[in-house]
Amino acid sequence: MYARAAAAATAALLGAGALVLPTAPAAARTPAAPATGGAGALVLPTAPAAARTPAAPATGDHDRPLVVAHRGASAYAPENTLAAIDKARDMGFRWVENDVQRTKDGELVIMHDDNLKRTTNVEEVFPGRSPWKVKDFTAAEIAKLDAGSWFSPKYAGERVPTLAQYMRRVSRNHQKLVFEFKKPELYPGIEKQGLRVLRETGWLDKHHVKSKLVIQSFSADSVKTVHKLRPDVKTGFLGTPSIADLPAYAEFADQINSTHTSISTAYVAAIHAFKGPHGKPLEIFTWTVNDAANARRAASFGVDGIITNTPDVVRKALRDH
């Protein structure tokens, strides 16, 4: 909430007009191309849990900066599916990221886009239901969709998980989660509902809250709501606020998570100069970094985490640097 004692350095940062970067609009978060990742995930029928052999606990949380598998290992498996987080587990990555939206009948599901068209076969199954918005379909209808074939025939029949199904798999995989409320303005009350599912699946106990969970959103109001409902939970705001505005965000957000094209060493230092609602320096997880050069560049800025579709590429770049 307040700048650290390094007054001179902080004053210099705050006075640097070039450092007051424009806020990255939510729409600027470029969706991954189909070949490197994507959205989608939904519900009920899933590949039998018993058919998936749990690997040993991943070791990716030893990386610094942390490497976070964006929508799972979305360059190698269909994004936001159980297959994608299983792939991240098999590659040795403990941290994954997801997107949460709500169905017509109130089920929370894992999906990036607010419609089902890009990452499922909804146009074939429900041809007369354009524009195929998530909020216009029931959970049972979404459960019928194929969320894997768009990515590769290998993943034909992969389903869109519900949030509850997803959380059980993350737990089973010994993974940690950057949880994103996607377009919360479309779903009044989704924050309270999402927290309830997290509680019911064991994710709001002291152990998980301390070291396994971050909840983020492009909506400052949504992040504020989460902080108000559960002030113990670590939160992140997605965007690039001006340095002058950072004290206001530090009242309710522990992280400022900006696109890697909008930050600099000085901007990251300015973030770190403020303390968040839990009395610790603000952090920054930057996104979406998918190549070695930009991974090294982001790391050189001093970021705390890198969100990526290609976690293996980023990890190798950081370790070889």
C-alpha positions in Angstrom: 0.0 0.0 0.0 2.9 2.4 0.7 6.2 2.9 -1.0 9.3 1.4 0.7 11.8 3.5 2.4 14.0 3.9 -0.7 12.5 7.4 -1.2 14.9 8.7 -3.7 14.7 5.7 -6.0 10.9 5.7 -5.8 10.7 9.4 -6.4 12.8 9.0 -9.5 10.5 6.3 -10.7 7.3 8.2 -10.1 8.7 11.2 -11.8 9.6 9.4 -15.0 6.8 10.3 -17.3 7.9 7.6 -19.7 7.1 5.0 -17.1 3.5 5.8 -16.8 2.4 3.2 -19.3 -1.1 3.0 -20.7 -3.4 0.5 -19.2 -3.6 -2.6 -21.4 -7.3 -3.0 -22.3 -8.8 -6.4 -21.6 -9.4 -6.9 -25.3 -5.7 -6.6 -26.0 -5.0 -9.9 -24.3 -4.4 -11.8 -27.5 -5.9 -15.3 -27.6 -3.5 -18.0 -28.4 -3.5 -19.2 -31.9 -4.9 -22.7 -32.2 -1.5 -24.2 -32.8 -0.2 -22.8 -29.6 -3.1 -22.9 -27.2 -6.6 -21.7 -26.8 -9.7 -21.5 -24.7 -12.3 -23.9 -23.9 -13.1 -26.4 -21.3 -16.3 -27.8 -19.9 -18.2 -30.4 -18.1 -19.6 -33.6 -16.9 -18.3 -36.6 -18.9 -14.5 -36.5 -18.7 -11.8 -39.0 -19.5 -12.0 -41.5 -16.7 -9.8 -40.4 -13.8 -8.5 -43.9 -13.3 -7.1 -43.9 -16.8 -4.8 -41.0 -16.0 -1.8 -42.0 -14.0 -0.7 -39.3 -11.6 3.0 -38.3 -12.0 5.3 -37.4 -9.2 4.7 -33.9 -7.9 5.9 -31.3 -10.4 9.0 -29.3 -9.6 8.3 -26.1 -11.6 7.8 -24.0 -8.5 11.6 -24.0 -8.0 12.0 -21.8 -11.1 12.6 -18.1 -10.5 10.7 -16.4 -12.0 7.9 -18.9 -11.6 6.8 -20.5 -14.8 3.0 -20.8 -15.1 1.4 -23.0 -17.7 -1.2 -20.8 -19.4 -4.5 -22.5 -19.7 -2.4 -25.6 -18.9 0.4 -26.6 -21.3 -1.7 -25.1 -24.1 0.8 -25.3 -26.9 0.7 -29.1 -26.5 -2.8 -30.0 -25.5 -6.2 -28.2 -25.9 -6.3 -25.2 -23.6 -8.3 -25.2 -20.4 -9.0 -28.9 -20.5 -8.0 -31.6 -18.0 -5.6 -32.9 -20.7 -3.8 -29.5 -20.7 -3.1 -29.5 -17.0 -2.2 -33.2 -17.1 0.3 -32.3 -19.8 1.8 -29.5 -17.7 2.1 -32.0 -14.8 3.8 -34.6 -17.0 6.3 -31.9 -18.1 7.1 -31.0 -14.5 5.2 -27.8 -14.0 3.4 -27.2 -10.8 1.7 -23.9 -11.6 -1.2 -23.7 -14.1 -3.6 -20.9 -15.1 -7.3 -21.2 -16.0 -10.4 -19.1 -17.0 -13.8 -19.4 -15.4 -17.2 -18.5 -16.8 -20.8 -19.5 -16.1 -23.5 -21.5 -17.9 -27.2 -20.7 -18.4 -28.1 -22.9 -15.5 -25.4 -21.5 -13.2 -22.6 -24.0 -13.4 -19.0 -22.7 -13.4 -16.9 -24.0 -16.3 -13.4 -23.6 -17.6 -13.4 -21.6 -20.8 -11.5 -18.6 -22.1 -13.8 -17.2 -24.7 -17.3 -16.1 -23.8 -18.6 -18.3 -26.6 -18.0 -21.9 -27.4 -17.3 -21.6 -31.2 -13.4 -21.5 -31.3 -12.6 -24.5 -29.1 -15.5 -26.9 -29.4 -17.8 -28.5 -32.0 -20.8 -26.5 -30.8 -21.7 -25.4 -34.4 -22.2 -29.0 -35.4 -24.0 -30.1 -32.3 -26.2 -27.1 -31.9 -26.3 -25.5 -35.4 -29.2 -23.1 -34.7 -27.8 -21.6 -31.5 -25.6 -18.8 -32.9 -23.6 -16.9 -31.4 -23.0 -19.9 -29.1 -22.4 -17.9 -25.9 -21.4 -19.9 -22.8 -24.2 -18.2 -20.9 -26.8 -19.4 -23.3 -26.1 -23.2 -22.8 -26.7 -25.4 -19.9 -23.9 -27.4 -18.3 -25.4 -30.6 -19.6 -25.4 -29.2 -23.2 -21.8 -28.1 -22.9 -20.9 -31.5 -21.5 -21.8 -33.0 -24.9 -19.3 -31.0 -26.8 -15.9 -32.1 -28.1 -13.3 -29.6 -26.8 -10.2 -31.5 -28.1 -10.6 -32.2 -31.9 -10.1 -28.6 -32.9 -6.6 -28.9 -31.5 -5.7 -32.4 -32.6 -7.4 -35.7 -33.5 -5.4 -37.1 -30.6 -7.6 -35.2 -28.2 -11.0 -36.1 -29.8 -13.6 -36.3 -27.1 -11.9 -34.2 -24.5 -14.6 -32.2 -22.6 -15.0 -28.8 -21.1 -14.5 -29.3 -17.4 -16.7 -27.8 -14.7 -14.8 -25.8 -12.1 -15.3 -28.6 -9.5 -13.9 -31.2 -11.9 -11.0 -29.0 -12.7 -10.1 -28.3 -9.1 -10.2 -32.0 -8.2 -7.7 -32.7 -11.0 -5.4 -29.8 -10.0 -5.4 -31.3 -6.5 -4.7 -34.8 -7.7 -1.8 -33.5 -9.8 -0.3 -31.6 -6.8 -0.5 -28.4 -8.8 -1.0 -24.8 -7.9 -3.4 -22.4 -9.6 -3.7 -18.9 -11.0 -7.5 -18.7 -11.2 -9.0 -16.1 -13.5 -12.6 -14.8 -13.4 -13.2 -14.1 -17.1 -15.6 -11.3 -18.0 -17.2 -11.2 -14.6 -19.4 -8.4 -15.7 -21.4 -11.0 -17.6 -22.0 -13.1 -14.5 -23.2 -11.1 -11.4 -22.1 -12.8 -8.2 -19.6 -15.1 -9.9 -16.9 -14.2 -7.3 -18.9 -15.5 -4.4 -19.9 -18.6 -6.3 -16.4 -19.3 -7.4 -15.1 -19.0 -3.8 -17.8 -21.4 -2.7 -16.6 -24.0 -5.2 -13.0 -23.4 -4.1 -14.1 -23.9 -0.5 -16.0 -27.1 -1.3 -13.1 -28.6 -3.1 -10.6 -27.8 -0.2 -8.9 -24.9 -1.8 -9.6 -22.2 0.8 -7.9 -23.8 3.8 -4.8 -22.2 5.3 -2.4 -24.5 3.4 -3.8 -23.7 -0.1 -4.4 -20.0 0.5 -0.9 -19.6 1.8 1.0 -21.0 -1.2 -1.2 -22.5 -3.9 -3.7 -20.0 -5.1 -3.9 -16.6 -6.8 -7.2 -15.2 -8.1 -7.0 -12.6 -10.8 -9.1 -10.6 -13.2 -9.0 -7.8 -15.7 -11.9 -6.3 -13.7 -10.7 -4.2 -10.8 -14.2 -4.5 -9.3 -14.0 -8.3 -9.4 -10.6 -8.3 -7.7 -11.9 -5.9 -5.0 -14.9 -8.2 -4.5 -12.7 -11.3 -4.0 -10.5 -9.3 -1.6 -13.6 -8.2 0.4 -15.1 -11.7 0.6 -11.8 -13.4 1.4 -9.1 -10.9 2.4 -6.7 -13.8 3.1 -6.6 -14.9 -0.6 -3.8 -13.6 -2.8 -5.2 -11.6 -5.7 -3.9 -10.1 -9.0 -5.1 -7.3 -11.3 -4.6 -7.9 -15.0 -3.4 -4.8 -16.7 -0.7 -2.1 -16.7 -1.8 0.8 -14.5 0.2 4.0 -14.4 2.7 4.1 -11.6 0.7 7.0 -10.0 -2.3 4.6 -9.7 -0.4 1.7 -8.1 -1.1 2.8 -4.5 -4.8 2.4 -5.2 -4.4 -1.1 -6.7 -2.2 -2.1 -3.8 -5.2 -1.7 -1.5 -6.8 -4.9 -2.9 -4.3 -6.6 -5.2 -1.1 -8.5 -4.3 0.0 -8.7 -8.0 -0.1 -6.4 -11.0 0.0 -8.9 -13.9 0.8 -7.1 -17.1 1.4 -8.2 -20.7 5.1 -8.5 -21.4 5.1 -6.0 -24.2 3.9 -3.2 -21.8 6.6 -3.4 -19.1 10.2 -2.4 -18.4 12.8 -2.8 -15.7 11.7 0.5 -14.2 8.0 -0.4 -14.2 8.7 -3.7 -12.5 10.8 -1.9 -9.9 8.0 0.5 -9.3 5.6 -2.3 -8.7 8.0 -3.9 -6.2 8.4 -0.6 -4.4 4.8 -0.8 -3.1 3.3 -3.2 -0.5 0.1 -5.0 -1.1 -2.8 -5.7 1.2 -0.9 -8.4 3.0 2.1 -6.2 3.8 4.4 -7.8 1.2 5.9 -6.2 -1.9 3.6 -6.2 -4.9 4.5 -8.9 -7.4 4.1 -9.2 -11.2 3.3 -12.2 -13.3 3.7 -11.3 -17.0 2.0 -12.9 -20.0 1.9 -14.5 -22.5 5.6 -15.2 -23.2 6.2 -18.1 -25.6 9.7 -17.8 -26.9 13.2 -17.9 -25.3 14.2 -14.3 -26.2 11.1 -12.7 -24.6 11.4 -15.1 -21.6 15.0 -13.9 -21.0 13.9 -10.3 -21.6 11.0 -10.5 -19.1 13.3 -12.2 -16.5 15.8 -9.4 -16.9 13.1 -7.0 -15.8 12.8 -8.8 -12.5 9.3 -10.2 -12.9 8.1 -12.8 -10.3 6.4 -15.1 -12.8 6.0 -15.8 -16.5 2.7 -17.1 -17.9 3.3 -19.1 -21.0 1.8 -21.6 -23.5 5.2 -23.2 -23.8 6.5 -23.7 -20.3 9.3 -26.0 -21.4 10.7 -23.3 -23.7 10.6 -20.7 -21.0 12.1 -22.9 -18.4 15.0 -23.9 -20.6 15.6 -20.2 -21.6 15.7 -19.2 -17.9 18.0 -22.0 -16.9 20.4 -21.5 -19.9 20.5 -17.8 -19.3 
